Amino acid sequence: MEALNRRKLLKAGGMVGAAGAVAAVAPATPWTWSPANSLPGRGTGADPRQVWDDEADPVIAKVIESGQAPHVNRLLRTWHKNSQPLPAGLPKELRDFMKHARQLPPWTDRAKLATAVKFNQKRGTYLGLIYGFASGMMSTLIPREARSVYYSKGGWDLKDRITKTAKLGYDIGSLNAYQPGGEMIVTCLKTRMAHAGVRYLLPQSPHWVHSADESVPISQADIMVTWHSLPTTVMRNFRTWKVPIAPDESEGFLHSWQVTAHMLGVKDEYIPNSWATAESQAKQVLDPILQPTPEGRKLANMLLDLGMNLDLTLLSRGVLGALTRFVLGDQAADWLQIPREPVWSPLLETAWTPYVLVREGLLDLGMPREAYWAIDEFLRQFVLWYMSELRMPINIEIPVMNNPKYK
């Protein structure tokens, strides 16, 4: 099917929702996840693969079309804190949207968010590892996300894109994430606007059009797929690693990500109301779609090479490849053409769970000290690597172009 022309669609008055769904490629399998499993416990039941962001999309399309995006981006570079007033000089329609979109949902539970802080403090090292790398590598096996990244501006400067993604995980784990002095509301809203920009620009890329199985990228389902690659993947790994988690901390961690989904523009009827319903959704929207693509393999290869320019000997391509195989499994590593690493793969497979139990105080040192120190040093170096990137000013901006290599 010939792809929709985003500009014509918006000029015709068609929000990418009900009108856009008519022209969208029909999904291979029906949407069956019930809105009864969502936060409000009800909803229209519309397939989220054919629902986009009818609030942000027309506003950001107008900003880009009018040539105001560079000016808006310059203004937004001064906006960092949740309580900070919006910069003066923004277009009225954009200001009105942002004023509305920066409000936390009425169901936000401040006590649960405070408990999430305790969870993040205790598990920061593991979370940094999963957010920073495991989820990033998984994204290369999500076909629609891999293509969207590869052909958009993110594929042109992958390191910049990775640090912006890492900022989301960093900000949600900060002590004051959704407090007035925090930055999570700002990060979510800027990310939401960046997504709207990608939805406007990518349909103008013939390379993306010829490779994609959709007419408009980053649907509500796509955002929830990425969502599951983060908190749901964290909890899956924690269960596998036997990390003990108090029930209230588990609930608080989930709530922080429920709020985040809402702030990214996801409709409440698609946000799971428990870890059990999150699992049921992930089994429909995430697990069955994981597969390799040419774009995903190229992105994975670029990710493995990101540590090569750093003076961190433990962040070698082999170690990162072994980590991918350990966390995502043999099939995923084989799909990405990552060979089994002869030293680190066996070490992770045999020593990781005892290492976690030692760190959690549940086991005396039941492994060679050299193995414990090697893993601990790797984690320390890895987290330092990502945190060093986050010390620099990171500006999440409305894109003004696709990947210039693939115009």
Summary of the structure (lengths in Angstrom):
residues: 407
radius of gyration: 20.9
end to end distance: 20.3
largest distance: 66.9
contacts: 1335
relative contact order: 0.16
helix: 64%
strand: 1%
